[in-house]
């Protein structure tokens, strides 16, 4: 018997405008009797299509995966689809989950999770089982208003228009009203880009930033690299002079990747690329184009998974790159 089990808390608003958190536990919800048969039928159809599709069709790029809506159980429990959520959830982290898996589950990006949970901004390794993580119904940020903050200042800080904040129904702001210090606000589609130094400015350091973008996930014991977000198709540059030893599709979830070997034996790896601009055996100089930002493999959005390995051991790239500006 198939079961779904999740624990959420939903932020609710009273008639007086005050917010409160209410737990919603959905445990033991069962799929309707016809649903397992439907799943089996779909699997058989998928197998049949696999047999008749041409190799070219199977190798064609696939767009971003569409997240299926949660199924209503036969017991009548209400389950929200990612595209129809209208409330702020507090999700309880389950064993084996990561920021990436949680973001994918709720059709969000990692940046939204980090900017809605201050403890995760600098150290995603703080994510732990049973930890409560704020989940927004939209991509963006969930911030605490500081003294002196105005709609204009918040909008400029997060790269949105003031009306994007004031018109958000979750914020309960009246026309012309300014937020009060200590209040929590949703910034729909807001983002604070950390601009990284382009390769040419990294003089005096062994490695240079491979893209002009922003850090979306830092190095940790469970993520032995840094993730750098940038627009789809943005240029990716060699962090250091070397020789390309691999430019291929990874079977381990990294999508298209490029690996460079450098004169001291160290290696840099650039993963989830849209495609490679270099091939095995090709020499590259620092700052040469090696690929383009993509979202291939196990990825929830356009970014580069950037690794530095010395003696085969992953290192924290921030220990070898110029400081963030």
N, C-alpha and C positions, 0 to 999 in steps of 0.2 A: 504494500500500500504506500503510495507516494504521500509525503507530508511536507508542509512548509512550516518553518519555524523562524520567527524574527521578533525582535524586541525593539520598539520605538517609544519615543516620547514626543508628543505633539504640543506645540505652543498654541494655546487657545487664548482668545480675547473675550473678556466679559463685556456685558452691556455698558459698564462704566468706562471701558477703554483699557482696563488693566489686563496685563498678560499673565498667564500661568502655564505651567507645564503639566500635562497629564500623560500618564503612561498608557500605552496601548500595547498589549501583548497578544500576539496571534500565534498560538501554539497548537499543533495537531490538526491544522486545517487540511482537509483531504480533497484531492481532485475528484470531480464528479465521475460516476461509473463509466461514462462514455469517453472520458478524456484519455485514459491510458490507451484505449483502442485507437483513438485519433492519433496519438503520438506514434504508435506502432505503424499506422498507415502512412504517416508522413515520412518515417524512416525508410519504409519500403520504396516509396516514390523517389526519395533522394538517392537510394541505391540504384534504382533503374535509370535515373537521369545521369548518374555518374558513368554508367556503362555506355551510354549513347553519345555523350558529349565528346567533342573533339578535344585532343590535347591542347590546342590553341585556346579553346574556350575555357578550359579548366585553369589555364595559366594566366588568364586575363586578370588585371587588377580588380579587386573588389572594394567597393566604397565602404564608408564607415558603417559598422554593424548597427542595425536598428534594434533597439531594446524592446523585447516583447512586453506587453502590459502584464501586470500580475493577474493571475486568474482568480475569479471569485470562487470561493469554495462552496461546496454543497451545504455547508452550515451557515452560509449567508454572511461570512465575515467580509468586511470591506477592505480591499487592497488597492493601493493607489498605483496608477501607471506613472512613469517618470514624467511624461509630458503633461499630466493633469494635476500634479501636486500643487497645492496652493498654501500649504502651511510649512512651518519650520519644524523639522524633526530633530530629535536627539537620538542618534543611533548608537547602539551598544556593540562594540567591536567583538567579533567572533574569532576563535582560534584560526590561525592561518591566513587571516585577511591582511591586506596592505592598503596603503592610500590609493594605489592604482585600482585594486579590485573594488574597493568601496566606491570610488568615483565612477567606475564603469557601471556598477550596479544601479546607481541613482542618476545616470546620464549626466554627470557633472564632469568637471576637470579637476585635476589635482590642485591647481591654483585656488579654486573655490574652497576646497576643503581646508587648505592651509590658511587662507585669508579669513576664514570663518572660525578658526580655532587657533588662537595666538600661540599656544604651546607647540604647535606643529610648524610654525613659520620658519624657525631656524634649525629645528631638529626633528625631522620626521621619524627618527628612531624612537621618539617618545611614545609612539603608537603602541598600545598594549591591549591585551585581552580584557574585556569588560570596561574599557575606557569609553566614555561618552563623547561622541563627535557630533557637532552641529551640522545638520544637512539642510541646505537651502532649497527652495523650490525652483530657483533660477541660478544660473551661473553668475558669479560676482563675489561680493564680500559681505561679511557681517561684522560691523565695527562698533566700538564704543565711542560715543561723542566725548571729546576732550574739551576742557575750558578754552574758549576762544574760537572753537570750530563753528563755521557757518555753512550753509548749503553751498555757497560759492567756493569756499575753501575745500570742503569735502569733495565737491565735484571736480575741482582742479587736481586734487591729490589722487583721485581714482580714475581720472580720464573719462568722465561722463558729464552730461549736462545737469544743472541743478534740478530741472524739472523731472529728470529720471529718478531722482531721489524723492522729491516731494510728491510725485504722482504714484509712487509705489504704495499700494494699499496696505502692505505689511507695516509701513512706518507710521500710519495714523497721523500724518501731519496735515493740519488745516492750511488753506490757501494763505500764503504769506507768512506762515509760522516758521520760526527757526527752531532747530533741535536744541534740547537742553542737555547740559553736560551730564554724563552718566547714562544717557539713553542709548539703546541699541538700535542701529539702523541697518537696513539691507541696502547695499549699493548694487543695483542690478547691472550686470555686465561690467562692473568696475574691475580694474586691474592696476597694479602698481608695478610697472616694468622696471627691472633693474638693468640698466644699460651696461653692457659689457664692453671692455676696451677691444677695438678691432685688432687683428694680428699685428699690424704695423707699429702699434704703440707699445708693444710689450717688450721693449728693449731692456736688457739686464736680467731677464728671466729665461729659464731653460725652455719653457713652454708658453704658448700664447693662447688666448681665448679662440676657439674654433669658429664661433659665429657671433654676430651682433644680435643679442637677444637678452634673456633674463633667466636667472636660476629658478627652476620650478620644483626641484627636489635636490636636497643636499646629500652628501656622502654619509653613510651610516653602516652599521654592521650587517644590515639586511639589504642595503642598496649601495654596492661598492663602486659607485660612480657618481657623477652629477648629471642631472637632466637640465638641458638648456632649451627653453621655449623660444620659438620664432615663427614668423608666418610660413605657411606651406610654400615650399619652393625657394626659400631664402638660401643664400650661398653658404656652404660649409667649407672652411679652410683648414689646411694642414697646421696643426698646432706647433709642429717642429719639422725640420728637414728630415727626410728619410726615404725609405723604399717601401712601396706598397707590396705587402705579402698576401693580401686577400682582399677581394672585392666581389662579394657574392651574397646570395640569400642565406640567412641563418636558419637552421632547423630548430634553434633553441628559443625562438620567440623574439629575436632582435631585428627581424626584417632584413632589409638590405643594409649591409655594413661594410666599412672599409677599415682595414688594419694596417697601420704603418709601423715599420721597424726602424729605429733610429741608431745612430752610430755608437751609442753606448750600450746597445742591447735592449733598451727600454722600448715599449710599444704604446701606441695610442690607438684607441678604437672609437669609431664614430658609427652609431647604430640608429635604426629606424629611418634610414634615409629614403628619400623618394627615388634616388638612383645614384650610381657612382660615376664620377668623372675621371677616374684613374683605373688602371688595371694592374694585376700582379707583375712585379718586376720593374714597374715604372718608378723613376726617381722623382721626388717632389721637393721643392724648397718650402721653407716656412712661409705660410700665407698663400700657397698655391691652392687653387680650387680642387676639392676632392669629391664633392657631392652636393646634394640639395636637401634641405629639411623636408622630411616626410612624416608619415605616421604608419609605417609598415610594421608587420609583426604584432606583438602584443603591446599595443599602444592605444592610449585614449585621446590622443591629439598630437598635432605637429610639434616635434621636439627632437633634440639629439641627445642620446644617451652617450656620454663622453667618459671614457676610461683612460687612466694611465697605469700601466703595469711595469714594474721594475723587478727583474729577476722572476718574472711570472706572477708576482704578487700584486693585486690591485692596491693602488695608493689613493689617498684623498687628493683629487686634482687641485683643490684650493690651496694645498701646501706647496704647489709648484707653479701656480698661475699668479699673475699680478693681482693685487688686492682689488676687490670690487670697488668701483668708483662711488 
